[in-house]
Amino acid sequence: MDAKAVVTSTGIVLPVRGLGADAAYRVATPCGREAVVAGAQPITGAHVVLDPGHGGEETGTAGDADGDGSREFAEKTLNLVVAEKVKERLEARGATVVLTRLGDYRIALRTRAEIAVNLQPLAFVSIHFNGGHDLTTPDPGTETYYQIASADSKRLAGLIYEEVFAALQRYEGVAWVADRDFGAKYRPASDGGDYYGILRRTAGIPAALAELGFLNNPPEAALYLRGDVQDVLADAVARAVVRFVGTDDPGSGYVEPYPRTEPAGPGGGVEGCVDPPLG
């Protein structure tokens, strides 16, 4: 079978655009440029693609487990840790799983999406943690986003929300925060399509963007730093994906979002992006 993506000798996953000379591959780089790489390991397909959000200088939300700066950490690191754990669990069930990012480097949304589009997985999940909130709440503020035009994407987002919410709810005494419309939802752009680029660019693939919790909330940040809690989150996301593929379960937590006019934040573009060594 033809390679749809490759892993370079330096551990970078790249989408394949064609063949070069002498068994080399023509690929898209993390920053969206085109390059030719040799000696890369081919990937011919995947059941699931997981997308650990952010990377490199795009750190995402800052977590502060004590609220005093003594235990600060970046969302990008936690995203990758949880994604790796989800991968392990799905592979243990026989799935072929590809991560869009294997290390701490910047990768544009267009390259992340091109990996998924090339591989045509049964499910695509972009894993994040949140920052900013509207209110305090007795319940976890987990939220997931789905593609407006896709019933499959909506069901995947609802299953991820259902599993992660239930998994976090077992932790008592946490001062949770949330957006007032937390749950499984969509966000429209001004043209009526999907606002989030990773969902817009993966149209045709069941895709969901998961904001598992709020890192800007110190009690939650302290929780997410724990290895056992990371395991619980990974178990929940993996269960949701398995249920999505293997059942007709509808998911839950669907809400009508309130209109949002503030941008979600910078990141994901190619301006100023520097590619990591590709081998």
MARBAKOL-234975 format. One record per atom (N, C-alpha, C, O): x, y, z; residue in one letter. Coordinates in steps of 0.1 Angstrom, whole numbers, plus 5000, padded with zeros to 4 digits. Layout:
<nuvexs>
XYZA ...
</nuvexs>
This chain:
<nuvexs>
500849885000M 500050005000M 500950125000M 502050125005M 500350234994D 501150364994D 501150425007D 500150425015D 502250495010A 502350575023A 501450695022A 501450765012A 500650715032K 499850835033K 500450945042K 500251065041K 501350895051A 502150975060A 503450905063A 503550785060A 504350975069V 505650915073V 506050965087V 505551075091V 506950885093V 507650935105V 509050945101V 509750845097V 509651065103T 511051085099T 511951025109T 511550985120T 513251025105S 514250965114S 514451055126S 514951005136S 513951175126T 513951265138T 512651265146T 512451335155T 511751175142G 510551155150G 509451255147G 508751295156G 509351305134I 508251395130I 507351325121I 507751265111I 506051335124V 504951285116V 504651385105V 504351505108V 504651345092L 504351435081L 503451365071L 503551245069L 502551445065P 501651395055P 502451385042P 503251475038P 502151275034V 502851255021V 502051315010V 500851305009V 502751385001R 502151444990R 502551374977R 501951394966R 503551294977G 504051224966G 505351154968G 505851164979G 505951094958L 507151034959L 508251114953L 508151184943L 509451114960G 510651174954G 511551074948G 511150964946G 512751114945A 513651024939A 514250934949A 514350964961A 514750814945D 515450714954D 514750684967D 515250694978D 513450654966A 512650604977A 512450714987A 512150684999A 512550844983A 512250954992A 510750994991A 510150954981A 510251065000Y 508851115000Y 508851264999Y 509551335005Y 507851314991R 507551454991R 506451475001R 505351415001R 506751565011V 505851585022V 505551725025V 506151815020V 504551745033A 504351885039A 505051885053A 504951795061A 505751995055T 506452005068T 505552055079T 504452095076T 505952045092P 505152105102P 504652245100P 503552285104P 505452325093C 505152465091C 504452485078C 504152595073C 504052375071G 503252385059G 504052405046G 503452425036G 505352395047R 506152405035R 506152265028R 505652165034R 506752255016E 506952125010E 508452085011E 509252175009E 508751965013A 510151915014A 510151765009A 509151705007A 511351725007V 511551585004V 512451515015V 513451575019V 511951405020V 512651335031V 512951195027V 512151125020V 514151145031A 514551005028A 514650935041A 514850995052A 514550805040G 514750715052G 513650725063G 513950705074G 512450765058A 511350785067A 510550655068A 510450575058A 509850635079Q 509050515081Q 507650545075Q 506950635080Q 507150465066P 505850495060P 504650455069P 504750355077P 503550535068I 502350505075I 501250485064I 501050585057I 500650375063T 499650355052T 498250375056T 497350385047T 497950395069G 496550415073G 496450415088G 497450395095G 495350455094A 495150455108A 493650445111A 492750495104A 493350375122H 491950375126H 491550505133H 490450555132H 492550555141V 492350675149V 493550765147V 494650725147V 493250895146V 494350995146V 494051085158V 492951145160V 495051105167L 494951195179L 495851315177L 497051295172L 495351425180D 496051555178D 496351625191D 495551695196D 497651605196P 497951685209P 498151825205P 499051865198P 497251915211G 497252055207G 498552125211G 499252095220G 498852235203H 499952325205H 501252255203H 501352145197H 502352315208G 503652255207G 504652365203G 504352465197G 505952345207G 506952445205G 506652575213G 506252575224G 506852685206E 506552815212E 505152845214E 504752935221E 504252765208E 502852775210E 502452685222E 502152565220E 502552745234T 502452665246T 501052625250T 500852535258T 500052705246G 498752685250G 498552755264G 499252845268G 497452715271T 497152765284T 498252735294T 498852625294T 498552825303A 499552795314A 498752735326A 497752795330A 499352635331G 498752575343G 499552605355G 500852615354G 498952635366D 499652675379D 498952595390D 497852625395D 499552485394A 498952395403A 498852445417A 497952395425A 499552545421D 499452605435D 498952745435D 498552795446D 498752805423G 498252935423G 499253045427G 498953165428G 500553005429D 501553095433D 502753095424D 503853155426D 502653015413G 503753015403G 504852905406G 505752895398G 504652835417S 505752745421S 505652615413S 506652535412S 504452575408R 504352455400R 503652485387R 502452445384R 504252565378E 503752605365E 504052505355E 505152445355E 503152485345F 503452395334F 502552435323F 501552505324F 502952385311A 502352425298A 501352325293A 501552205295A 500252375288E 499152285282E 499752195272E 499352075272E 500652245263K 501152155253K 501752025258K 501651925252K 502452035270T 503051915276T 501951815280T 502051695277T 500951865287L 499851775292L 499051715280L 498651605281L 498851795270N 498151745258N 498851625252N 498151525249N 500151635251L 500951515245L 500951395255L 500751285250L 501051425268V 501051315277V 499751235276V 499651115276V 498551305277V 497251245276V 497051175263V 496551055262V 497451235252A 497351175239A 498151045238A 497650945232A 499351045243E 500150925243E 499450805251E 499450695247E 498850845262K 498150745270K 496950695263K 496650575264K 496150775256V 495050735249V 495550635238V 494850535235V 496550675231K 497150585221K 497450445226K 497050345220K 498050435237E 498450315243E 497150225246E 497150105243E 496150285251R 494950215254R 494250165241R 493650055241R 494150245231L 493550205219L 494350095212L 493750005206L 495650105212E 496450005206E 496349875213E 496449765207E 496149875226A 495949755234A 494649685229A 494549565231A 493749755223R 492549695218R 492649665203R 491649625197R 493849675197G 494049635184G 493949745173G 494049725161G 493749875178A 493649985168A 494950035164A 495950025171A 495050085151T 496150155146T 495950305149T 494950365144T 496850365156V 496750505161V 497950585157V 499050545159V 497650705152V 498750795148V 498550925155V 497450975156V 499650975161L 499651115167L 500151215157L 501051185149L 499551325156T 500051435147T 501351495152T 502051545144T 501551485165R 502851545170R 503351445180R 502651395189R 504651415179L 505351315187L 506251385197L 506851315206L 506551515196G 507451585205G 507051735207G 505951765203G 507951805212D 507651945215D 508152035204D 509252095205D 507352045193Y 507652135182Y 506352195177Y 505252135179Y 506552305170R 505352375165R 504852305152R 505652255144R 503552285151I 503052225139I 501752305135I 500852315144I 501652345123A 500452425118A 499252345117A 499252215115A 498052405119L 496852335118L 496652265104L 496152155103L 497152335094R 497052275080R 497752145079R 497352055072R 498952135086T 499652005085T 499051905094T 498951785090T 498551935106R 497851845114R 496651785106R 496451665106R 495851875100A 494651825093A 495051745081A 494351645078A 496151785074E 496551705062E 496951565066E 496651465058E 497551545077I 497851415082I 496551335083I 496451215078I 495551385090A 494251315092A 493551295079A 493051185076A 493551395070V 492851375057V 493451265049V 492851185042V 494851265049N 495551155041N 495251015047N 495050925039N 495151005060L 494950875066L 493550825067L 493250705068L 492550925066Q 491150885066Q 490750795078Q 490250685075Q 491050835090P 490650755102P 489150745104P 488450825099P 488850645113L 487450635117L 487050745127L 485950785128L 488050805134A 487850915143A 489050995144A 490250945144A 488951125146F 489951215148F 489651295161F 488551355162F 490551305170V 490351375183V 491551475185V 492651435186V 491251605187S 492251705190S 492051725205S 491051765210S 493151705212I 493151705227I 493751825233I 494851865229I 492951895241H 493352025247H 492952035261H 492151955266H 493452135268F 492952185281F 492652325280F 493252395271F 491652375288N 491152505285N 491752615294N 492452585304N 491452745291G 491752855299G 490752965298G 490152985287G 490453035308G 489353135308G 488053065311G 487752955306G 487153125319H 485853065322H 484953175326H 485253285328H 483653135327D 482553225330D 482053215344D 481553315350D 482253095350L 481553075363L 482252965371L 482952875365L 481952955384T 482352845392T 481152745392T 479952795390T 481352615394T 480352525392T 480652395401T 481752375403T 479552325405P 479852205413P 480252085404P 480551985409P 480252105391D 480551995381D 481752035372D 481952155370D 482451935367P 483551965358P 483052045346P 481952015341P 483852135341G 483552215330G 484052165317G 484352245308G 484152035315T 484551975303T 483652025291T 482452035292T 484352055280E 483552085268E 484152025255E 485452015255E 483351985246T 483851935233T 483152005222T 482052055223T 483852015211Y 483252085199Y 483251985187Y 484051905186Y 482152005179Y 481951915168Y 481751995155Y 481452115155Y 481951925144Q 481751985131Q 480252005129Q 479451915130Q 479852125125I 478452165124I 477652075114I 476552035117I 478252035103A 477551965093A 477651815094A 477151745086A 478251765105S 478551615106S 477851555118S 478151595130S 476851465116A 476251395127A 477151305134A 477051285146A 478151245126D 479151155133D 480051235142D 480351195153D 480451355137S 481351435146S 480551475158S 481151475169S 479351505157K 478451545169K 478451425179K 478551445191K 478151305174R 478151195182R 479451165189R 479451135201R 480551175182L 481851155188L 482151255199L 482551225210L 481751385197A 481951485207A 481151455219A 481551485230A 479851415217G 478951385228G 479451265236G 479351265248G 480051165230L 480551055237L 481851085245L 482051045256L 482651175239I 483851215247I 483451295259I 483951285270I 482551395257Y 482051475268Y 481451375279Y 481751395290Y 480651285275E 479951195285E 480951125293E 480851115305E 481951065287E 482950985294E 483851065302E 484151035314E 484351185297V 485351265305V 484551335317V 485151335328V 483351385314F 482651445325F 482351345336F 482551375348F 481951225333A 481751115343A 483051085350A 483051055363A 484151075343A 485451035349A 485851145359A 486351105370A 485751275356L 486151375365L 485251395377L 485651445387L 483951365375Q 482951395385Q 483251305397Q 482651335408Q 484051205396R 484351115407R 485151185418R 485251145429R 485851295414Y 486751365423Y 485951465430Y 485551575425Y 485751445443E 484951525451E 485751645457E 486951635459E 485051755460G 485751865467G 486551955458G 487252035463G 486451935445V 487252025436V 486452145433V 485252135430V 487052265433A 486352385430A 486452405414A 487352465409A 485452345408W 485452345393W 485152485387W 484452565394W 485552515375V 485152625368V 484652585354V 484952475350V 483952665347A 483352635334A 482952755327A 482852865332A 482652735314D 481952825306D 480452795308D 480052685311D 479652895308R 478252875312R 477452785302R 476352735305R 478052765290D 477452665280D 478252545279D 478352485268D 478952495290F 479852385288F 479052255284F 477852245288F 479652175277G 479052055272G 479552025258G 480652065255G 478751945250A 479151915237A 478452015228A 477252025228A 479152085219K 478652205212K 479452225199K 480352155196K 478952325192Y 479652375180Y 479952525181Y 479452585190Y 480852575173R 481052715172R 481152755158R 482052715150R 480152835154P 480152885140P 481052995137P 481253085145P 481653005125A 482353115120A 481353215114A 480153185114A 481853325110S 480953435105S 480253385092S 479153445089S 480853295085D 480153245073D 479253125075D 478653065066D 479153085088G 478252975092G 478852845092G 478252745097G 480152835087G 480852715088G 481552695102G 481252775111G 482452595103D 483152575116D 484152685119D 484952715110D 484152735131Y 485152835135Y 486552775137Y 487452835132Y 486552665143Y 487952605146Y 488552545134Y 487952455127Y 489752585131G 490352545118G 490552395118G 490452335107G 490852335129I 491152185129I 489852105125I 489952005120I 488752165129L 487452095125L 487052135111L 486552045103L 487352255107R 486952295093R 487852225083R 487352185072R 489152205086R 490052145077R 489951985076R 490451925067R 489251925086T 489051785086T 487651745082T 487151635085T 486951825074A 485651795070A 485651665062A 486551635054A 484651585065G 484551445059G 485151335068G 484951225065G 485751375079I 486251285089I 485551315102I 485451425105I 485051215109P 484451235122P 485451295131P 486351225136P 485351425135A 486351495143A 485751565154A 484651615154A 486451565165A 486051645177A 487251705183A 488351655184A 487051825189L 488051905196L 487551895211L 486551945215L 488451835219A 488151815233A 488951915242A 490151915242A 488151995250E 488752075261E 488452005274E 487352025279E 489451925279L 489151835290L 488851905303L 488051855311L 489552015305G 489352085318G 490052215317G 490652255307G 490052295328F 490552425329F 491852435336F 491952425348F 492952455328L 494252455335L 494452585342L 495352595351L 493752695338N 493952825345N 493352825359N 493452915367N 492652715363N 492052695376N 492952615385N 493052495382N 493752675395P 494752595402P 494252465408P 494952365407P 493052455414P 492652315419P 492552215408P 492952095410P 492152255396E 492052155385E 493452125380E 493852015377E 494352235379A 495652215374A 496452115383A 497152025378A 496252125396A 496852025405A 496351885403A 497151795404A 495151875399L 494551745396L 495151685384L 495551565383L 495251765373Y 495751715360Y 497251685360Y 497651615351Y 497951735370L 499351705371L 499551565376L 500651505374L 498551505382R 498751365388R 498651265377R 497751265368R 499551165377G 499651055368G 498350975368G 497950935357G 497850955380D 496550865380D 495450935374D 494550875368D 495351065375V 494251145369V 494451145353V 493451135346V 495651165349Q 495951155335Q 495551015329Q 495051005318Q 495750915337D 495350775333D 493750775332D 493250715322D 493150835341V 491650835341V 491150905329V 490150865322V 491751025326L 491351095314L 491551015301L 490751015292L 492750955300A 493050875289A 492050755287A 491650725276A 491750695298D 490750585298D 489450635292D 488750565284D 489050755297A 487750805293A 487650845278A 486750805271A 488750905273V 488750935258V 488850805250V 488150795240V 489650715254A 489650585247A 488350515247A 487950465237A 487650515258R 486350445259R 485350515249R 484650445242R 485450645249A 484550725240A 484850685225A 483850665218A 486050675221V 486350635208V 485950495204V 485350475194V 486150405214V 485750265212V 484150255210V 483650185202V 483450335219R 482050335218R 481550395205R 480650355199R 482250505200F 481950565188F 482050465176F 481150455168F 483150395176V 483350305165V 482450175166V 482050125155V 482250125178G 481649995179G 480149995183G 479549885184G 479550105186T 478150115190T 477450225183T 478050305176T 476150235185D 475350345180D 475050445192D 474150525190D 475750435203D 475450525214D 475450665210D 476350715203D 474450745215P 474250885210P 475150985216P 475251095211P 475750955228G 476451055235G 475451145242G 474251125242G 476051245250S 475151335257S 475851465260S 476951485256S 475151555267G 475751685271G 475551785260G 476251895261G 474751765250Y 474651855239Y 473951985244Y 472851985250Y 474552095240V 473952225244V 473952325232V 474752305223V 473152425233E 473152535223E 474152635228E 473952695239E 475252665220P 476252755225P 475752905224P 474952935216P 476252985233Y 475953125232Y 476853185222Y 477953135220Y 476453295216P 477253355205P 478653405211P 478653475221P 479753375204R 481053415208R 481653505197R 481653475185R 482153625202T 482753715193T 484253735195T 484953775186T 484653695207E 486153705210E 486853595203E 486353475203E 488053625197P 488753515191P 489253415201P 489453445213P 489453285196A 489853185206A 491253195210A 491653125219A 492053275203G 493453295207G 494353265195G 493953205185G 495553315195P 496453295184P 496953145184P 496853075193P 497653115173G 498252985171G 497652905160G 496552925155G 498452815155G 498052725144G 498452765130G 498252695121G 498852895129G 499252945116G 500652915112G 501352835119G 501152965101V 502452935096V 503453055097V 504653045095V 502853175100E 503753295100E 504753285112E 504453255123E 506053295108G 507153295118G 507453145122G 508353125131G 506853045116C 507052915120C 508352865115C 508752885103C 509152795123V 510452735120V 510352585121V 509952535131V 510552515110D 510452365110D 511552305118D 512752355119D 511252195125P 512252125133P 513152045122P 512752025111P 514251985126P 515051905117P 514251785113P 513551715121P 514251755100L 513451645094L 514251525091L 513751425085L 515551525094G 516451415091G 517351445079G 518151355076G 
</nuvexs>
